[in-house]
Amino acid sequence: MQYIMALLIIFLIMWILGVDIHIIIGIVLGILGLVTAVTMTFFIVFRIKLIGAKRVDAKFSRFGKNKWGRYDVAFYEIEGEEHENVFPCEFAFRDVLYREDRPIRVMLTRKGMVYDMNAELCCRAGFAISVGLIIAAAVIIPKLGLF
């Protein structure tokens, strides 16, 4: 949030100093484009990691910190071995999404990374939304006459 406020203050100062509004809008669109491209690349990398993955039965075992200790992840037991999920676990609806009483189908990569259904849907939806934003920008920006 502080980064957004800092950018808003910078753009306000630029506007007060007389920088053309088209330049400011161009900078804002450039930053948004960069963020969208980085996000799309992030989801492409995770989709590529899923290419050789196989779908296996797993059982949810617990929540815990990931190997870097940055965020909570779900741990799944697969063939007697515990594997951590790639993406952070959801905070809402934990009792519905992560149930110990039934097995779940997950994607297991060759390197032992687990993608549960939430992670898989995040990868698909994130990539689709990123591509959609880039296409929308490619259609809308020329019609605005900014460039």
N, CA and C atoms as an extended XYZ file, in Angstrom:
441
Properties=species:S:1:pos:R:3:atomname:S:1:resname:S:1:resid:I:1 pbc="F F F"
N         0.820       -1.192        0.000 N   MET     1
C         0.000        0.000        0.000 CA  MET     1
C         0.863        1.253        0.000 C   MET     1
N         1.975        1.187        0.718 N   GLN     2
C         2.838        2.361        0.774 CA  GLN     2
C         3.470        2.657       -0.580 C   GLN     2
N         3.669        1.620       -1.406 N   TYR     3
C         4.222        1.838       -2.741 CA  TYR     3
C         3.229        2.571       -3.631 C   TYR     3
N         1.972        2.216       -3.505 N   ILE     4
C         0.928        2.879       -4.290 CA  ILE     4
C         0.822        4.341       -3.887 C   ILE     4
N         0.865        4.602       -2.582 N   MET     5
C         0.804        5.986       -2.111 CA  MET     5
C         2.012        6.788       -2.589 C   MET     5
N         3.188        6.163       -2.567 N   ALA     6
C         4.395        6.847       -3.042 CA  ALA     6
C         4.277        7.180       -4.529 C   ALA     6
N         3.773        6.238       -5.315 N   LEU     7
C         3.589        6.491       -6.746 CA  LEU     7
C         2.563        7.600       -6.987 C   LEU     7
N         1.489        7.597       -6.216 N   LEU     8
C         0.481        8.645       -6.371 CA  LEU     8
C         1.067       10.023       -6.053 C   LEU     8
N         1.872       10.099       -5.014 N   ILE     9
C         2.505       11.374       -4.661 CA  ILE     9
C         3.468       11.812       -5.756 C   ILE     9
N         4.242       10.871       -6.297 N   ILE    10
C         5.164       11.208       -7.387 CA  ILE    10
C         4.402       11.722       -8.600 C   ILE    10
N         3.311       11.041       -8.960 N   PHE    11
C         2.528       11.485      -10.115 CA  PHE    11
C         1.866       12.837       -9.855 C   PHE    11
N         1.430       13.071       -8.627 N   LEU    12
C         0.849       14.365       -8.279 CA  LEU    12
C         1.894       15.477       -8.394 C   LEU    12
N         3.093       15.222       -7.922 N   ILE    13
C         4.175       16.212       -8.038 CA  ILE    13
C         4.501       16.466       -9.505 C   ILE    13
N         4.535       15.398      -10.304 N   MET    14
C         4.799       15.574      -11.742 CA  MET    14
C         3.726       16.445      -12.385 C   MET    14
N         2.474       16.213      -12.001 N   TRP    15
C         1.352       16.973      -12.578 CA  TRP    15
C         1.435       18.445      -12.161 C   TRP    15
N         1.776       18.688      -10.877 N   ILE    16
C         1.915       20.060      -10.372 CA  ILE    16
C         3.060       20.785      -11.082 C   ILE    16
N         4.142       20.051      -11.382 N   LEU    17
C         5.293       20.649      -12.051 CA  LEU    17
C         5.060       20.872      -13.547 C   LEU    17
N         3.922       20.433      -14.043 N   GLY    18
C         3.571       20.724      -15.424 CA  GLY    18
C         3.878       19.637      -16.435 C   GLY    18
N         4.141       18.433      -15.980 N   VAL    19
C         4.363       17.336      -16.909 CA  VAL    19
C         3.030       17.018      -17.588 C   VAL    19
N         3.093       16.780      -18.888 N   ASP    20
C         1.887       16.510      -19.662 CA  ASP    20
C         1.168       15.273      -19.113 C   ASP    20
N        -0.145       15.360      -19.032 N   ILE    21
C        -0.949       14.266      -18.471 CA  ILE    21
C        -0.808       12.990      -19.295 C   ILE    21
N        -0.568       13.126      -20.600 N   HIS    22
C        -0.385       11.941      -21.435 CA  HIS    22
C         0.875       11.164      -21.048 C   HIS    22
N         1.898       11.887      -20.639 N   ILE    23
C         3.131       11.232      -20.193 CA  ILE    23
C         2.878       10.497      -18.877 C   ILE    23
N         2.162       11.140      -17.975 N   ILE    24
C         1.850       10.497      -16.689 CA  ILE    24
C         0.997        9.249      -16.914 C   ILE    24
N        -0.011        9.353      -17.776 N   ILE    25
C        -0.857        8.195      -18.074 CA  ILE    25
C        -0.018        7.098      -18.727 C   ILE    25
N         0.899        7.478      -19.598 N   GLY    26
C         1.772        6.499      -20.236 CA  GLY    26
C         2.658        5.775      -19.234 C   GLY    26
N         3.165        6.504      -18.257 N   ILE    27
C         3.989        5.887      -17.217 CA  ILE    27
C         3.151        4.919      -16.383 C   ILE    27
N         1.947        5.342      -16.015 N   VAL    28
C         1.059        4.473      -15.233 CA  VAL    28
C         0.744        3.206      -16.015 C   VAL    28
N         0.396        3.349      -17.295 N   LEU    29
C         0.097        2.179      -18.121 CA  LEU    29
C         1.325        1.294      -18.293 C   LEU    29
N         2.496        1.899      -18.394 N   GLY    30
C         3.721        1.118      -18.491 CA  GLY    30
C         3.985        0.297      -17.244 C   GLY    30
N         3.772        0.916      -16.081 N   ILE    31
C         3.952        0.189      -14.814 CA  ILE    31
C         2.943       -0.952      -14.712 C   ILE    31
N         1.685       -0.684      -15.059 N   LEU    32
C         0.674       -1.742      -15.023 CA  LEU    32
C         1.004       -2.861      -16.005 C   LEU    32
N         1.514       -2.498      -17.171 N   GLY    33
C         1.913       -3.506      -18.153 CA  GLY    33
C         3.055       -4.369      -17.653 C   GLY    33
N         4.012       -3.731      -16.995 N   LEU    34
C         5.141       -4.474      -16.433 CA  LEU    34
C         4.677       -5.439      -15.343 C   LEU    34
N         3.811       -4.966      -14.460 N   VAL    35
C         3.280       -5.832      -13.399 CA  VAL    35
C         2.504       -7.003      -14.004 C   VAL    35
N         1.712       -6.734      -15.028 N   THR    36
C         0.941       -7.793      -15.682 CA  THR    36
C         1.868       -8.797      -16.359 C   THR    36
N         2.911       -8.320      -17.022 N   ALA    37
C         3.852       -9.223      -17.695 CA  ALA    37
C         4.598      -10.098      -16.682 C   ALA    37
N         4.996       -9.516      -15.556 N   VAL    38
C         5.678      -10.294      -14.519 CA  VAL    38
C         4.729      -11.341      -13.937 C   VAL    38
N         3.485      -10.958      -13.712 N   THR    39
C         2.494      -11.898      -13.191 CA  THR    39
C         2.260      -13.037      -14.174 C   THR    39
N         2.133      -12.694      -15.452 N   MET    40
C         1.925      -13.726      -16.464 CA  MET    40
C         3.130      -14.663      -16.523 C   MET    40
N         4.330      -14.121      -16.443 N   THR    41
C         5.536      -14.951      -16.454 CA  THR    41
C         5.563      -15.887      -15.251 C   THR    41
N         5.167      -15.375      -14.090 N   PHE    42
C         5.091      -16.191      -12.881 CA  PHE    42
C         4.185      -17.400      -13.100 C   PHE    42
N         3.002      -17.170      -13.656 N   PHE    43
C         2.072      -18.275      -13.864 CA  PHE    43
C         2.521      -19.196      -14.994 C   PHE    43
N         3.207      -18.672      -16.000 N   ILE    44
C         3.747      -19.520      -17.066 CA  ILE    44
C         4.792      -20.471      -16.500 C   ILE    44
N         5.669      -19.959      -15.648 N   VAL    45
C         6.702      -20.799      -15.046 CA  VAL    45
C         6.066      -21.939      -14.249 C   VAL    45
N         5.041      -21.638      -13.465 N   PHE    46
C         4.394      -22.695      -12.690 CA  PHE    46
C         3.638      -23.671      -13.581 C   PHE    46
N         3.082      -23.193      -14.688 N   ARG    47
C         2.416      -24.105      -15.622 CA  ARG    47
C         3.437      -25.007      -16.308 C   ARG    47
N         4.608      -24.499      -16.627 N   ILE    48
C         5.658      -25.312      -17.244 CA  ILE    48
C         6.122      -26.395      -16.269 C   ILE    48
N         6.216      -26.050      -14.989 N   LYS    49
C         6.620      -27.039      -13.995 CA  LYS    49
C         5.610      -28.172      -13.881 C   LYS    49
N         4.376      -27.937      -14.304 N   LEU    50
C         3.343      -28.963      -14.236 CA  LEU    50
C         3.363      -29.911      -15.428 C   LEU    50
N         4.198      -29.648      -16.432 N   ILE    51
C         4.168      -30.458      -17.654 CA  ILE    51
C         4.421      -31.935      -17.370 C   ILE    51
N         5.428      -32.251      -16.606 N   GLY    52
C         5.741      -33.649      -16.330 CA  GLY    52
C         5.084      -34.203      -15.081 C   GLY    52
N         4.186      -33.442      -14.478 N   ALA    53
C         3.578      -33.872      -13.217 CA  ALA    53
C         2.562      -34.986      -13.452 C   ALA    53
N         2.422      -35.814      -12.443 N   LYS    54
C         1.418      -36.880      -12.524 CA  LYS    54
C         0.384      -36.674      -11.430 C   LYS    54
N        -0.838      -37.054      -11.731 N   ARG    55
C        -1.926      -36.918      -10.783 CA  ARG    55
C        -1.914      -38.131       -9.852 C   ARG    55
N        -1.842      -37.847       -8.550 N   VAL    56
C        -1.770      -38.906       -7.549 CA  VAL    56
C        -2.790      -38.639       -6.437 C   VAL    56
N        -3.091      -39.691       -5.695 N   ASP    57
C        -3.946      -39.547       -4.515 CA  ASP    57
C        -3.088      -39.108       -3.337 C   ASP    57
N        -3.596      -38.170       -2.581 N   ALA    58
C        -2.873      -37.672       -1.410 CA  ALA    58
C        -3.874      -37.457       -0.287 C   ALA    58
N        -3.325      -37.294        0.895 N   LYS    59
C        -4.160      -37.013        2.057 CA  LYS    59
C        -3.595      -35.781        2.750 C   LYS    59
N        -4.482      -34.841        3.010 N   PHE    60
C        -4.054      -33.634        3.723 CA  PHE    60
C        -3.580      -34.034        5.108 C   PHE    60
N        -2.396      -33.511        5.517 N   SER    61
C        -1.896      -33.886        6.836 CA  SER    61
C        -1.868      -32.717        7.822 C   SER    61
N        -1.399      -31.527        7.365 N   ARG    62
C        -1.316      -30.427        8.323 CA  ARG    62
C        -1.028      -29.121        7.593 C   ARG    62
N        -1.079      -28.032        8.353 N   PHE    63
C        -0.624      -26.726        7.891 CA  PHE    63
C         0.718      -26.447        8.547 C   PHE    63
N         1.565      -25.731        7.855 N   GLY    64
C         2.847      -25.352        8.417 CA  GLY    64
C         3.531      -24.330        7.530 C   GLY    64
N         4.652      -23.813        7.996 N   LYS    65
C         5.419      -22.852        7.208 CA  LYS    65
C         6.113      -23.586        6.062 C   LYS    65
N         6.257      -22.884        4.935 N   ASN    66
C         6.979      -23.486        3.824 CA  ASN    66
C         8.464      -23.575        4.165 C   ASN    66
N         9.260      -24.156        3.266 N   LYS    67
C        10.668      -24.387        3.605 CA  LYS    67
C        11.462      -23.109        3.811 C   LYS    67
N        10.970      -21.989        3.303 N   TRP    68
C        11.638      -20.711        3.537 CA  TRP    68
C        11.062      -19.986        4.752 C   TRP    68
N         9.956      -20.485        5.300 N   GLY    69
C         9.349      -19.889        6.481 CA  GLY    69
C         8.607      -18.602        6.218 C   GLY    69
N         8.192      -18.373        4.986 N   ARG    70
C         7.543      -17.104        4.640 CA  ARG    70
C         6.032      -17.127        4.820 C   ARG    70
N         5.398      -18.241        4.509 N   TYR    71
C         3.934      -18.294        4.569 CA  TYR    71
C         3.477      -19.710        4.874 C   TYR    71
N         2.212      -19.824        5.278 N   ASP    72
C         1.636      -21.128        5.588 CA  ASP    72
C         1.278      -21.871        4.316 C   ASP    72
N         1.583      -23.166        4.310 N   VAL    73
C         1.211      -24.032        3.198 CA  VAL    73
C         0.537      -25.277        3.759 C   VAL    73
N        -0.170      -25.954        2.878 N   ALA    74
C        -0.770      -27.228        3.239 CA  ALA    74
C         0.234      -28.334        2.954 C   ALA    74
N         0.314      -29.307        3.829 N   PHE    75
C         1.176      -30.459        3.623 CA  PHE    75
C         0.303      -31.661        3.315 C   PHE    75
N         0.738      -32.442        2.339 N   TYR    76
C         0.005      -33.623        1.917 CA  TYR    76
C         0.888      -34.850        2.068 C   TYR    76
N         0.275      -35.955        2.473 N   GLU    77
C         0.982      -37.220        2.590 CA  GLU    77
C         0.718      -38.040        1.326 C   GLU    77
N         1.812      -38.391        0.646 N   ILE    78
C         1.719      -39.174       -0.582 CA  ILE    78
C         2.641      -40.377       -0.434 C   ILE    78
N         2.068      -41.559       -0.450 N   GLU    79
C         2.809      -42.814       -0.324 CA  GLU    79
C         3.732      -42.807        0.891 C   GLU    79
N         3.220      -42.321        2.007 N   GLY    80
C         3.964      -42.317        3.253 CA  GLY    80
C         4.972      -41.188        3.405 C   GLY    80
N         5.071      -40.332        2.426 N   GLU    81
C         6.018      -39.217        2.459 CA  GLU    81
C         5.257      -37.900        2.445 C   GLU    81
N         5.722      -36.932        3.232 N   GLU    82
C         5.033      -35.648        3.316 CA  GLU    82
C         5.630      -34.655        2.319 C   GLU    82
N         4.733      -33.999        1.561 N   HIS    83
C         5.131      -32.999        0.575 CA  HIS    83
C         4.360      -31.717        0.852 C   HIS    83
N         5.031      -30.579        0.617 N   GLU    84
C         4.349      -29.302        0.827 CA  GLU    84
C         3.773      -28.798       -0.486 C   GLU    84
N         2.664      -28.098       -0.368 N   ASN    85
C         2.033      -27.485       -1.525 CA  ASN    85
C         2.881      -26.303       -1.989 C   ASN    85
N         2.829      -26.015       -3.275 N   VAL    86
C         3.634      -24.938       -3.843 CA  VAL    86
C         3.094      -23.572       -3.438 C   VAL    86
N         1.791      -23.405       -3.467 N   PHE    87
C         1.169      -22.114       -3.200 CA  PHE    87
C         0.759      -22.008       -1.733 C   PHE    87
N         0.632      -20.793       -1.218 N   PRO    88
C         0.152      -20.621        0.157 CA  PRO    88
C        -1.258      -21.178        0.319 C   PRO    88
N        -1.561      -21.611        1.526 N   CYS    89
C        -2.898      -22.140        1.777 CA  CYS    89
C        -3.890      -20.992        1.940 C   CYS    89
N        -5.124      -21.313        1.695 N   GLU    90
C        -6.186      -20.322        1.824 CA  GLU    90
C        -6.479      -20.094        3.301 C   GLU    90
N        -6.851      -18.869        3.627 N   PHE    91
C        -7.198      -18.562        5.005 CA  PHE    91
C        -8.690      -18.738        5.240 C   PHE    91
N        -9.484      -18.448        4.221 N   ALA    92
C       -10.927      -18.615        4.339 CA  ALA    92
C       -11.308      -20.035        3.917 C   ALA    92
N       -12.310      -20.570        4.510 N   PHE    93
C       -12.853      -21.889        4.181 CA  PHE    93
C       -11.835      -23.014        4.343 C   PHE    93
N       -10.948      -22.890        5.308 N   ARG    94
C        -9.941      -23.940        5.507 CA  ARG    94
C       -10.576      -25.283        5.799 C   ARG    94
N       -11.626      -25.288        6.597 N   ASP    95
C       -12.251      -26.555        6.956 CA  ASP    95
C       -12.966      -27.203        5.771 C   ASP    95
N       -13.324      -26.433        4.762 N   VAL    96
C       -13.982      -26.975        3.577 CA  VAL    96
C       -12.949      -27.428        2.540 C   VAL    96
N       -11.917      -26.624        2.328 N   LEU    97
C       -10.932      -26.914        1.288 CA  LEU    97
C        -9.932      -27.991        1.688 C   LEU    97
N        -9.553      -28.030        2.947 N   TYR    98
C        -8.529      -28.963        3.407 CA  TYR    98
C        -9.156      -29.903        4.432 C   TYR    98
N        -9.492      -31.106        3.978 N   ARG    99
C       -10.159      -32.064        4.854 CA  ARG    99
C        -9.289      -33.292        5.033 C   ARG    99
N        -9.176      -33.700        6.275 N   GLU   100
C        -8.341      -34.858        6.596 CA  GLU   100
C        -9.078      -36.173        6.408 C   GLU   100
N       -10.390      -36.137        6.296 N   ASP   101
C       -11.170      -37.369        6.288 CA  ASP   101
C       -11.288      -38.032        4.912 C   ASP   101
N       -10.802      -37.397        3.866 N   ARG   102
C       -10.916      -38.016        2.539 CA  ARG   102
C        -9.676      -37.720        1.699 C   ARG   102
N        -9.350      -38.639        0.798 N   PRO   103
C        -8.193      -38.390       -0.081 CA  PRO   103
C        -8.534      -37.343       -1.138 C   PRO   103
N        -7.495      -36.738       -1.653 N   ILE   104
C        -7.668      -35.701       -2.664 CA  ILE   104
C        -6.679      -35.987       -3.789 C   ILE   104
N        -7.029      -35.590       -5.006 N   ARG   105
C        -6.139      -35.752       -6.153 CA  ARG   105
C        -5.287      -34.488       -6.278 C   ARG   105
N        -3.973      -34.662       -6.334 N   VAL   106
C        -3.039      -33.550       -6.491 CA  VAL   106
C        -2.083      -33.875       -7.632 C   VAL   106
N        -1.398      -32.852       -8.090 N   MET   107
C        -0.372      -33.033       -9.107 CA  MET   107
C         0.979      -33.055       -8.403 C   MET   107
N         1.761      -34.101       -8.653 N   LEU   108
C         3.080      -34.253       -8.050 CA  LEU   108
C         4.128      -34.158       -9.155 C   LEU   108
N         5.024      -33.171       -9.045 N   THR   109
C         6.064      -32.999      -10.056 CA  THR   109
C         7.217      -33.958       -9.778 C   THR   109
N         8.129      -34.047      -10.733 N   ARG   110
C         9.296      -34.930      -10.586 CA  ARG   110
C        10.170      -34.506       -9.408 C   ARG   110
N        10.160      -33.215       -9.094 N   LYS   111
C        10.983      -32.707       -7.987 CA  LYS   111
C        10.265      -32.771       -6.645 C   LYS   111
N         9.080      -33.373       -6.602 N   GLY   112
C         8.355      -33.528       -5.346 CA  GLY   112
C         7.500      -32.341       -4.953 C   GLY   112
N         7.261      -31.437       -5.887 N   MET   113
C         6.392      -30.293       -5.603 CA  MET   113
C         4.941      -30.710       -5.800 C   MET   113
N         4.064      -30.258       -4.920 N   VAL   114
C         2.654      -30.620       -4.975 CA  VAL   114
C         1.820      -29.409       -5.365 C   VAL   114
N         0.917      -29.629       -6.299 N   TYR   115
C        -0.075      -28.635       -6.695 CA  TYR   115
C        -1.438      -29.224       -6.368 C   TYR   115
N        -2.106      -28.667       -5.359 N   ASP   116
C        -3.465      -29.120       -5.111 CA  ASP   116
C        -4.396      -28.389       -6.078 C   ASP   116
N        -5.683      -28.662       -5.970 N   MET   117
C        -6.634      -28.079       -6.915 CA  MET   117
C        -6.645      -26.551       -6.833 C   MET   117
N        -6.480      -26.003       -5.635 N   ASN   118
C        -6.442      -24.541       -5.497 CA  ASN   118
C        -5.259      -23.944       -6.249 C   ASN   118
N        -4.078      -24.554       -6.123 N   ALA   119
C        -2.892      -24.063       -6.818 CA  ALA   119
C        -3.053      -24.196       -8.328 C   ALA   119
N        -3.626      -25.292       -8.759 N   GLU   120
C        -3.838      -25.511      -10.192 CA  GLU   120
C        -4.810      -24.474      -10.762 C   GLU   120
N        -5.893      -24.234      -10.046 N   LEU   121
C        -6.859      -23.229      -10.504 CA  LEU   121
C        -6.264      -21.828      -10.485 C   LEU   121
N        -5.427      -21.526       -9.490 N   CYS   122
C        -4.758      -20.217       -9.448 CA  CYS   122
C        -3.854      -20.030      -10.655 C   CYS   122
N        -3.111      -21.075      -11.020 N   CYS   123
C        -2.225      -20.988      -12.189 CA  CYS   123
C        -3.033      -20.751      -13.457 C   CYS   123
N        -4.091      -21.510      -13.631 N   ARG   124
C        -4.905      -21.365      -14.847 CA  ARG   124
C        -5.602      -20.011      -14.899 C   ARG   124
N        -6.242      -19.642      -13.817 N   ALA   125
C        -6.980      -18.374      -13.796 CA  ALA   125
C        -6.034      -17.184      -13.880 C   ALA   125
N        -4.925      -17.231      -13.176 N   GLY   126
C        -3.963      -16.132      -13.218 CA  GLY   126
C        -3.388      -15.930      -14.602 C   GLY   126
N        -3.064      -17.013      -15.290 N   PHE   127
C        -2.545      -16.897      -16.642 CA  PHE   127
C        -3.618      -16.347      -17.583 C   PHE   127
N        -4.838      -16.868      -17.477 N   ALA   128
C        -5.921      -16.400      -18.352 CA  ALA   128
C        -6.225      -14.921      -18.119 C   ALA   128
N        -6.259      -14.496      -16.878 N   ILE   129
C        -6.533      -13.090      -16.566 CA  ILE   129
C        -5.398      -12.192      -17.068 C   ILE   129
N        -4.153      -12.636      -16.898 N   SER   130
C        -3.013      -11.851      -17.375 CA  SER   130
C        -3.044      -11.684      -18.889 C   SER   130
N        -3.304      -12.769      -19.595 N   VAL   131
C        -3.403      -12.690      -21.062 CA  VAL   131
C        -4.567      -11.790      -21.452 C   VAL   131
N        -5.686      -11.917      -20.764 N   GLY   132
C        -6.844      -11.072      -21.053 CA  GLY   132
C        -6.545       -9.597      -20.842 C   GLY   132
N        -5.812       -9.274      -19.786 N   LEU   133
C        -5.443       -7.877      -19.531 CA  LEU   133
C        -4.519       -7.330      -20.619 C   LEU   133
N        -3.585       -8.147      -21.050 N   ILE   134
C        -2.672       -7.696      -22.106 CA  ILE   134
C        -3.422       -7.490      -23.420 C   ILE   134
N        -4.324       -8.395      -23.750 N   ILE   135
C        -5.129       -8.241      -24.974 CA  ILE   135
C        -6.019       -7.008      -24.872 C   ILE   135
N        -6.660       -6.817      -23.721 N   ALA   136
C        -7.515       -5.638      -23.526 CA  ALA   136
C        -6.704       -4.355      -23.659 C   ALA   136
N        -5.505       -4.352      -23.090 N   ALA   137
C        -4.656       -3.167      -23.202 CA  ALA   137
C        -4.251       -2.916      -24.647 C   ALA   137
N        -3.959       -3.988      -25.378 N   ALA   138
C        -3.567       -3.839      -26.786 CA  ALA   138
C        -4.713       -3.305      -27.641 C   ALA   138
N        -5.936       -3.565      -27.237 N   VAL   139
C        -7.098       -3.079      -27.984 CA  VAL   139
C        -7.507       -1.678      -27.538 C   VAL   139
N        -7.492       -1.423      -26.224 N   ILE   140
C        -8.018       -0.170      -25.682 CA  ILE   140
C        -7.040        0.994      -25.825 C   ILE   140
N        -5.764        0.780      -25.553 N   ILE   141
C        -4.794        1.884      -25.562 CA  ILE   141
C        -4.743        2.603      -26.908 C   ILE   141
N        -4.680        1.904      -28.031 N   PRO   142
C        -4.676        2.646      -29.301 CA  PRO   142
C        -5.965        3.437      -29.533 C   PRO   142
N        -7.091        2.945      -29.044 N   LYS   143
C        -8.356        3.659      -29.223 CA  LYS   143
C        -8.427        4.930      -28.378 C   LYS   143
N        -7.677        4.967      -27.287 N   LEU   144
C        -7.637        6.168      -26.451 CA  LEU   144
C        -6.789        7.273      -27.082 C   LEU   144
N        -5.957        6.882      -28.017 N   GLY   145
C        -5.120        7.863      -28.705 CA  GLY   145
C        -3.959        8.359      -27.884 C   GLY   145
N        -3.529        7.574      -26.902 N   LEU   146
C        -2.415        7.991      -26.054 CA  LEU   146
C        -1.079        7.862      -26.752 C   LEU   146
N        -0.968        6.848      -27.612 N   PHE   147
C         0.315        6.609      -28.276 CA  PHE   147
C         0.119        6.499      -29.765 C   PHE   147
